[in-house]
Each structure stands twice: as structure tokens, then as C-alpha cells.
Amino acid sequence: MSIQTILGAIVIGAIIGALGRLILPGRQPIGWILTIVVGIVAALIGTAIAQVLGVATTDGIDWIELVMQVVLAVVGVGLVAGLRGRTRV
């Protein structure tokens, strides 16, 4: 795995995670590093689901795959925020 691949995953994860946080209503008690991690995981799972469903890969932006990734990021941010909110005193 090259440095470019790792940096690309971080950048895409940050964007997907940030979109997930923006769409999710209310305040989420998670930091930006955890947001990036949730975004990376959502991007990987969203890509895998898109491939299994046979979503065609295009030269430009794969909108269906992107929507799947953002929806998964919203769910992920909600789950992590819920878990983090319960553990705080």
C-alpha cells in the first residue's frame, strides 16, 4: 500500500465523514479523527456494497456509490455518537 493510497483514503474518509456529520441532525460528541475513521470505514463498506450490487464504475463520480457511502457515514456517525454519549459522565 503506497503513501498516496493511504492519503487518498484519509482525504476521502474526511469528506465522507464530514458529509455524514452535516446530514445527521443535532450535535455529535465525536472528534474529527473519529469522524475520519467513520468516513473511511463507510467509504470502504459502501464501495464493497456497490460492487456486490453491480453498480457500474464510471470515469467520473459514481453518484450511487457516493450516496451509499454517505448514508453509511450518517449511520456510523449516529452509532458512534450514541455510544460515546452514553459512556460520558
C-alpha positions as CSV (number, residue, x, y, z in Angstrom):
1,M,0.0,0.0,0.0
2,S,1.5,3.3,-1.1
3,I,1.5,6.7,0.7
4,Q,-0.8,8.0,-2.0
5,T,-3.4,5.3,-1.3
6,I,-3.3,6.0,2.4
7,L,-3.5,9.8,2.0
8,G,-6.3,9.3,-0.5
9,A,-8.2,7.1,1.9
10,I,-7.8,9.8,4.7
11,V,-9.0,12.6,2.4
12,I,-12.0,10.6,1.1
13,G,-12.8,9.4,4.6
14,A,-12.7,13.0,5.9
15,I,-15.1,14.2,3.2
16,I,-17.5,11.3,3.6
17,G,-17.4,11.5,7.4
18,A,-17.9,15.3,7.3
19,L,-20.9,14.9,4.9
20,G,-22.3,12.3,7.3
21,R,-22.0,14.7,10.3
22,L,-23.5,17.5,8.3
23,I,-26.6,15.5,7.3
24,L,-27.1,14.0,10.7
25,P,-29.2,16.4,12.8
26,G,-28.1,17.6,16.2
27,R,-24.7,17.7,17.8
28,Q,-22.4,14.7,17.8
29,P,-19.9,14.3,20.6
30,I,-17.1,12.9,18.5
31,G,-13.9,14.5,17.3
32,W,-12.5,14.9,13.8
33,I,-10.2,11.9,14.0
34,L,-13.1,9.6,14.8
35,T,-15.2,11.3,12.1
36,I,-12.4,10.5,9.5
37,V,-12.2,6.9,10.8
38,V,-16.0,6.5,10.4
39,G,-15.8,8.1,6.9
40,I,-13.0,5.7,5.8
41,V,-15.0,2.7,7.1
42,A,-18.2,3.9,5.4
43,A,-16.3,4.5,2.1
44,L,-14.9,1.0,2.1
45,I,-18.2,-0.7,3.0
46,G,-20.1,1.5,0.5
47,T,-17.7,0.6,-2.2
48,A,-17.9,-3.1,-1.4
49,I,-21.8,-3.0,-1.4
50,A,-21.8,-1.1,-4.7
51,Q,-19.5,-3.8,-6.3
52,V,-21.7,-6.6,-5.0
53,L,-24.8,-4.9,-6.3
54,G,-23.1,-4.4,-9.7
55,V,-23.1,-0.6,-9.7
56,A,-21.1,0.3,-12.8
57,T,-17.8,2.1,-12.3
58,T,-17.6,5.3,-14.4
59,D,-14.8,7.7,-15.4
60,G,-16.4,10.5,-13.4
61,I,-18.1,10.5,-10.0
62,D,-20.0,7.3,-9.1
63,W,-23.1,9.0,-7.6
64,I,-24.8,5.8,-6.5
65,E,-21.7,4.6,-4.7
66,L,-21.2,8.1,-3.2
67,V,-24.8,8.1,-1.8
68,M,-24.3,4.7,-0.3
69,Q,-21.1,5.8,1.4
70,V,-22.6,9.0,2.8
71,V,-25.7,7.1,4.1
72,L,-23.4,4.6,5.8
73,A,-21.4,7.5,7.2
74,V,-24.6,9.1,8.6
75,V,-25.5,5.7,10.3
76,G,-21.9,5.3,11.5
77,V,-21.6,8.8,13.0
78,G,-25.0,8.3,14.7
79,L,-23.9,5.0,16.2
80,V,-20.6,6.2,17.3
81,A,-22.1,9.5,18.7
82,G,-24.7,7.4,20.6
83,L,-22.1,5.1,22.1
84,R,-19.8,8.0,23.0
85,G,-22.7,10.0,24.5
86,R,-23.7,7.0,26.8
87,T,-20.2,6.4,28.1
88,R,-19.6,10.1,29.2
89,V,-20.5,11.1,32.7
